Amino acid sequence: MLNIKEPTSEQMEDLFVYDPFVEKRTSVRIRRAGSWYNISLIDINDNPLYDYTLICVHGWGSSCLNYRFLMKFLSPYFRVIAYDLKGHGESDKDEDNYDLGMFTEELAQVIDHIQPENLVLVGHSMGTAIIMNYLSLNRKRVKTAVMLSGAINFREPFPKIIPWLIFRMDEKIKRLLVSFAMSMSSSKSVPTELKDIIKEQVDRIPYHVMRKSLLNTVYTWKRAENLRKIKTPVLFMVGEKDILTKIKHSIELSALLPNSRLVILPETKHDILIDKGVEVSNLIREFVEFQIDLENIKGMEYSPFH
């Protein structure tokens, strides 16, 4: 299968608006602790080549729109679904714990609603923690997974002053933290239009969501030996110049998961979905196609007709 070509200027212009997929927006009702809330998702299912579904989970201070390149360039091959975690993007933002258990249960209900036969999970940053937690509880349900900019322990790379600031955050401090985070996570090659979109995504997230999801999910994520139980094929990707989740973190994760592959993207920081969107899309497509080929070979080996 040929690689996805570099996008044309017209295709890039299509992606330089805040939400290029408005017509594909829908929602899922989530029931938790006796109450209901709405999760917004983008579902692109335009007669793809393979009967595989990618469900994408974004990171802290982000939204499903960070998957704009994947949704654009992988949708001819797979059904691609990206959703906004509660409190983010277009999803409901009422008070809640915003902890790992809540986000994992949310992912489970989104999967139950979609009922994909061949499921591939894709996560970025905090989204990798949510997916790994789900995999540790539902190892047989997922065909394969992709972890972008992941870590065993997210607390390590953050400056120790961050928890102090986050408890005292007002809009001025929030803007400073956003600028600081973007300087560490976005390469100079990222177009200004996309950086402005990333800022707008953060601006739409309420303070209580930013604070609780950081303290209750990002800072509490720490997994090690129990990850060895995950036999699912996993592709890890990390930027060579990622300061937030350094190469060593992905190496540690890849060493723990027995059926994994690690790709390091040169000259790239934390926002690899935006900085290297086409390249990341190609690598994911190749990895999933390889797993499909393996499944077909196994099917032939055990088929009574071969």
C-alpha positions in Angstrom: 0.0 0.0 0.0 1.4 3.4 -1.0 2.2 6.0 1.7 -0.2 8.9 2.3 1.1 11.8 0.2 2.0 15.2 1.6 -1.1 17.2 1.7 -1.9 19.8 -0.9 -2.2 23.4 0.0 -6.0 23.1 -0.4 -6.1 20.1 2.0 -4.0 22.0 4.5 -6.3 25.0 4.3 -9.2 22.7 5.1 -7.4 21.8 8.3 -6.6 25.4 9.3 -10.0 26.1 10.7 -11.0 25.4 14.3 -13.3 22.4 13.6 -13.0 21.0 10.0 -15.4 18.2 10.8 -18.5 20.0 12.1 -20.8 17.9 9.9 -19.4 14.7 11.4 -20.1 15.8 15.0 -22.5 13.7 17.1 -22.8 12.9 20.8 -23.0 9.9 23.2 -24.9 9.9 26.5 -22.8 8.7 29.4 -24.3 7.4 32.6 -22.2 7.6 35.7 -23.0 7.7 39.4 -26.7 7.9 38.7 -26.5 10.9 36.4 -26.1 11.5 32.7 -23.8 13.7 30.6 -23.0 14.2 26.9 -19.8 13.4 25.2 -19.1 15.0 21.9 -17.4 13.0 19.2 -16.4 13.1 15.6 -17.2 9.9 13.6 -15.8 9.6 10.1 -17.1 6.4 8.5 -17.1 6.9 4.8 -16.8 3.4 3.4 -13.2 2.8 4.5 -10.9 0.1 3.0 -10.8 -2.0 6.2 -13.4 -3.0 8.7 -11.4 -1.5 11.6 -12.3 1.3 13.9 -9.9 3.7 15.5 -11.0 5.4 18.7 -8.8 8.3 19.6 -8.3 9.7 23.1 -6.7 13.2 23.5 -4.4 14.5 26.2 -4.7 17.1 29.0 -5.7 20.6 28.0 -6.6 19.5 24.6 -9.6 18.1 22.5 -10.3 15.6 19.8 -9.4 18.2 17.2 -5.7 17.5 17.8 -6.5 14.4 15.8 -7.4 16.5 12.7 -4.6 15.0 10.6 -5.4 11.4 11.5 -9.1 12.0 10.8 -8.3 13.5 7.5 -5.7 11.0 6.2 -6.7 7.7 7.9 -10.4 7.9 7.2 -10.1 6.3 3.7 -8.6 3.2 5.4 -10.4 2.9 8.7 -13.5 4.3 10.5 -12.0 7.0 12.7 -13.6 8.3 15.9 -12.2 11.0 18.1 -14.1 12.3 21.1 -13.8 15.1 23.6 -13.2 13.9 27.2 -15.7 15.3 29.7 -14.8 18.9 30.5 -13.0 19.3 27.1 -14.0 20.5 23.7 -17.7 20.3 23.1 -18.5 17.8 25.8 -20.3 18.6 29.1 -18.2 20.4 31.7 -20.1 20.1 35.0 -18.3 19.3 38.3 -16.8 15.8 38.6 -13.7 14.1 39.8 -11.9 14.2 36.5 -9.8 11.3 37.6 -8.4 8.2 35.8 -11.4 6.0 36.8 -13.9 8.5 35.4 -12.1 8.8 32.1 -11.5 5.1 31.8 -15.2 4.4 32.4 -16.1 7.0 29.9 -13.9 5.3 27.2 -15.5 2.0 28.0 -19.0 3.5 27.5 -18.0 5.1 24.2 -16.7 1.7 23.0 -19.9 0.0 24.2 -21.9 2.5 22.3 -19.9 2.1 19.0 -19.6 -1.7 19.3 -16.6 -2.0 16.9 -15.8 -5.5 15.7 -12.1 -4.7 15.2 -11.0 -2.0 17.7 -7.8 0.1 17.6 -7.2 2.6 20.4 -5.0 5.6 19.8 -4.0 7.9 22.7 -1.8 11.0 23.1 -0.1 12.0 26.4 -2.7 11.7 29.2 -4.8 9.7 26.7 -2.2 7.0 26.8 -2.7 6.6 30.5 -6.5 6.2 30.0 -5.9 3.6 27.2 -3.4 1.6 29.2 -5.7 1.6 32.2 -8.5 0.3 29.9 -6.2 -2.3 28.4 -5.2 -3.6 31.8 -8.9 -4.3 32.5 -10.1 -5.3 29.0 -7.1 -7.0 27.4 -9.0 -9.1 24.9 -11.3 -6.5 23.4 -8.7 -4.4 21.6 -6.9 -5.6 18.4 -4.0 -3.2 18.7 -3.1 0.2 20.3 -1.0 3.3 19.5 0.6 5.3 22.3 1.8 8.8 21.4 4.0 10.6 23.9 3.3 8.3 26.8 5.0 7.7 30.2 4.9 5.3 33.2 5.0 8.4 35.4 3.8 11.8 34.1 4.7 13.6 37.3 8.5 13.5 36.7 8.9 15.9 33.8 6.7 18.7 35.3 8.3 21.4 37.4 7.5 21.0 41.1 5.9 24.5 41.2 3.1 23.4 38.9 0.8 21.9 41.6 1.2 25.1 43.7 0.3 27.3 40.6 -2.6 25.1 39.6 -4.2 25.6 43.0 -3.9 29.3 42.7 -4.7 29.6 39.0 -6.5 32.6 37.6 -6.9 33.5 34.0 -3.5 35.3 34.0 -1.6 32.4 35.4 -3.6 30.0 33.1 -2.4 32.0 30.1 1.2 31.9 31.3 1.0 28.1 31.9 -0.5 27.6 28.4 2.3 29.7 26.8 4.9 27.8 28.8 3.4 24.4 27.9 3.2 25.3 24.2 6.8 26.5 24.1 7.8 23.1 25.5 5.5 21.0 23.4 5.2 22.6 19.9 8.1 22.8 17.4 8.8 26.0 15.5 7.7 24.2 12.3 4.1 24.1 13.5 2.1 26.8 11.6 0.9 29.8 13.5 -2.7 29.0 12.5 -2.5 25.6 14.3 -0.9 27.1 17.4 -3.7 29.6 17.6 -6.2 26.7 17.4 -4.4 24.8 20.2 -4.7 28.0 22.4 -8.4 28.3 21.6 -8.9 24.6 22.7 -7.3 25.4 26.0 -9.3 28.6 26.5 -12.5 26.6 26.2 -11.6 24.3 29.1 -12.8 25.6 32.5 -10.3 26.0 35.4 -11.8 23.3 37.5 -11.4 20.8 34.7 -7.8 21.8 34.1 -6.9 21.6 37.7 -8.7 18.3 38.6 -7.6 16.4 35.5 -4.0 17.4 36.1 -4.0 16.5 39.8 -6.3 13.5 39.7 -5.3 11.9 36.4 -1.9 13.1 35.1 -0.2 13.3 38.4 -1.6 10.1 39.8 -0.7 7.9 36.8 2.1 5.5 37.7 2.1 2.0 36.3 4.9 -0.5 36.0 4.9 -4.3 36.4 1.2 -4.8 35.9 1.6 -3.5 32.3 3.4 -6.7 31.5 0.0 -8.4 31.4 -0.9 -6.4 28.3 -0.3 -8.7 25.3 -2.0 -6.4 22.8 0.3 -5.3 20.0 1.3 -1.7 20.7 3.0 1.0 18.7 4.8 3.7 20.7 5.8 7.0 19.2 7.7 9.9 20.7 9.3 13.0 19.5 13.1 13.2 19.7 12.9 16.6 21.4 9.9 15.9 23.7 10.6 17.6 27.0 7.3 16.6 28.7 7.5 12.9 27.9 11.1 12.1 27.0 12.3 9.3 24.9 13.3 7.3 28.0 9.7 7.2 29.1 8.6 5.5 25.9 11.6 3.1 26.0 10.6 2.1 29.6 7.0 1.5 28.5 8.0 -0.4 25.4 10.3 -2.6 27.5 7.4 -3.5 29.8 4.9 -4.4 27.1 6.1 -7.6 25.5 4.4 -7.1 22.1 5.4 -3.5 21.2 7.3 -1.4 18.8 8.9 2.0 19.4 9.3 4.8 16.8 11.3 8.0 17.5 10.4 11.0 15.4 13.4 13.3 14.8 13.3 17.0 15.5 9.8 16.7 17.1 8.4 17.8 20.4 5.4 16.7 22.4 2.7 17.7 19.9 3.5 15.1 17.3 -0.1 14.9 16.2 0.1 18.4 14.9 3.8 18.7 14.1 4.1 15.4 12.2 0.5 14.6 11.4 1.0 13.0 8.0 4.0 11.0 9.1 2.2 9.8 12.2 -0.8 8.8 10.1 1.4 6.8 7.8 3.1 5.0 10.7 -0.3 4.1 12.3 -1.7 2.9 9.0 1.3 0.7 8.3 1.2 -0.8 11.8 -2.5 -1.6 11.7 -2.2 -3.0 8.2 0.6 -5.3 9.5 -1.6 -6.5 12.3 -4.4 -7.1 9.7 -2.0 -9.2 7.6 -1.0 -11.2 10.6 -4.7 -11.9 11.4 -5.3 -13.0 7.8 -2.2 -15.4 7.9 -3.4 -16.9 11.2 -6.9 -17.4 9.7 -5.4 -19.2 6.7 -3.3 -21.4 8.9 -6.3 -22.6 10.8 -8.8 -22.7 8.0 -9.9 -26.2 6.9 -9.9 -24.9 3.3 -6.2 -24.2 3.1 
